Amino acid sequence: MGVAAGPIRVVVAKPGLDGHDRGAKVIARALRDAGMEVIYTGLHQTPEQIVDTAIQEDADAIGLSILSGAHNTLFAAVIELLGQRDAADILVFGGGIIPEADIAPLKEKGVAEIFTPGATTASIVDWVRANVRQPAEA
């Protein structure tokens, strides 16, 4: 995680076949309203497309929204690709319909945080501010 100047940059992505993006759009807007730069990738993105976007956009973090049940596969693929592309400093967090039993294994694979249904936009914004990038000291 760098100490780059400017606002925190977050790619919000909907990987896989999941076609429900209301939650991702709500989170993208909350992050934007909190002063972050948000790049929303749209629906049906592959892990490769998400990682390419994050690198091209010089993102500090990737927020994945997954409701399809493919969270174990898709989170792991994004994290693996970031490592292969020498971009493991891009923090990955996410949310959606993710069983409690899957959260610890996802974190062991490198997912920084998982937000489940009921998480408030304020708590997500606060977490991103506290964990994604420490501001440069003046």
N, C-alpha and C positions, 0 to 999 in steps of 0.2 A: 504494500500500500504506500503510495507516494505522498508527497507533501506538495503536490502541484497547486499552483495558484488557480483561483476561480472556483466556481461552484462544483460540488460533487456531481459527477456524471454517471448516470445509471441507465443501463439497457434493461428494459422490461420486456420479457419475451414469453411467448406461448408456444412451447415445443410440442411436437407430435401432432396427433390427430384431434386433440381436444379443440372443440369449436366454441367454447364458452369463454368469452373474454371480458365480461363485465367487471369482474374483480380486478383483473390486470389493469383495466382502464381507470378504475377507482384509485388503485395504488399509484399508477403513473401520474394521475392528476394531483394526488396528495403530495407526492414527492416534488412535483413541479411547483405547486403552490407554496411549498416550504423552501423554495429557492434553488432547488437542484435542477440540473439539466437532465431531461429524460428523453431517451430514444425508445419509442415503442415499436417493436418489430412487426406486429400484426400476428395473425393466426398461422398455424401449421408450419412453424419454423423447424428446421433440422438443427441438431446441436452444432454442426459445422457452420450454418448460417448465423447462428447466435454468436458463436465465438468470433467469426469473421467480423460481424458488426461491432462487437465489443472492442476488438483490436483497432478497427478502422476509426471508430469514434473516440478512441483513447479513454474508454470507460474506466471508472474506478470500481464498478460493481455490476453484477448481472443479477436481476431479480426474475426468477422463473415462477410462473403460475401454472400449476398442473392439477387438473381435475380428472384426468383420464385413467389414473391407476398405474401409469408408466413412470412414476417418479423415481423409482430405484434405478431404472435404466437410463432415463434422460438426465438426471442430475449427474450420475457417474460419467456419462459420455461428455457432458460439457466440461466437467472438471478435468477429465483425462485430456481432452483437446486443448484446454488452456495450458496444461503442463507441456504438452507436445509443441505448442506454439510459443513457448517461453513467456507465457502470460499468466502464470500462476498467481501473480500478485493481484489479479482482478478477483475481488471477493464475490462469492456466489451465495445468494440467499434465496429463499422462495417460500411458497405457500400453496395452499389448495387443500384438496381432500387427501390428506396424508395420515395414515393410521399412526397412533402414538407409538406402536411397536417399531415403526420404520424410522422414527426420528433419530434415535441414537446411532443406528448404522449409517444413516445419511451423513450425520455430523462426523463420524469416523472416516468417511470417504472424503471429507473436506468441505461439506456444505456448512457455511458459517452459522446460519440460523434458519429455522423453519417456523412459519406463521400458519396457524390452523384457523379454521372458521371461528369467528368471534374476535380475532385480533383487531384492535382498533387501528385506524390509519395513523393516529397520533403515536401509538406505540411503535409502529413500523418506521415512521419518520424519525422518532427519537433514537431507535436502534441504529438506523443508517447513519445518522449524524454522529453517534457515539462510536461506531465501529468501522465505518468504511474508510475514512481518511481523517487523520489528525490535521487540523489546520496548521499552516506554517506559522512559526513564531515571528512576531513583529520585532 
